[in-house]
Amino acid sequence: MTHGIENVTRISLGLALDAAVLQQKAITSNIANAGVQGYIPQKVDFSEQLEAARREVSLRGTTTLSTLQNIEPRLRTMPLDNGQWPTVRIDVEMAHLSENMVHYQTLLKGLNRHFSILTSAINEGKK
C-alpha cells in the first residue's frame, strides 16, 4: 500500500532530522573524547537502509510507509584504517559539526515549508 506525498515527505524529513541529531551527538562525543586513550570515534550510518528504500522506489516507482518507518540511523564506531583505529582530529570534527548544523537548519526550513504548504491547503479548503 502506498501513501501520499505528504506522509512520505514528512517521514523522510523526520528521518533526516533524526540522523542529523544523532550525527551531532557522535561529533560532540568525538570532540569530547579526542584525547582519551583507547576512544574509538563514532559516526552515523544508515546508508544500507536508505539504499534499500531507493531500490524500492526505482523498482516500483514509489515507496511504502512501512519501508520508510523501518529506516533507523545508528551510531557506529569508525572502521579500522590500515589496521589501526582512527584518531579524532579536532579540525575535521569541527568542520563536520559546522556542516551538520547547516544541514540540520536546512532540514528544519524544509519541514517548516512543508507544514506551511499543508496549512495553506487546509485554510484554502475552508473558504
Stockholm file with secondary structure:
# STOCKHOLM 1.0

chainA/1-127         MTHGIENVTRISLGLALDAAVLQQKAITSNIANAGVQGYIPQKVDFSEQLEAARREVSLRGTTTLSTLQNIEPRLRTMPLDNGQWPTVRIDVEMAHLSENMVHYQTLLKGLNRHFSILTSAINEGKK
#=GR chainA/1-127 SS CBCCHHHHHHHHHHHHHHHHHHHHHHHHHHHHTTTCTTCCCEEEECHHHHHHHHHHHHHHSSCBHHHHHTCCCEEEECCCBTTBCCCCCHHHHHHHHHHHHHHHHHHHHHHHHHHHHHHHHHHHHTC
#=GC SS_cons         CBCCHHHHHHHHHHHHHHHHHHHHHHHHHHHHTTTCTTCCCEEEECHHHHHHHHHHHHHHSSCBHHHHHTCCCEEEECCCBTTBCCCCCHHHHHHHHHHHHHHHHHHHHHHHHHHHHHHHHHHHHTC
//
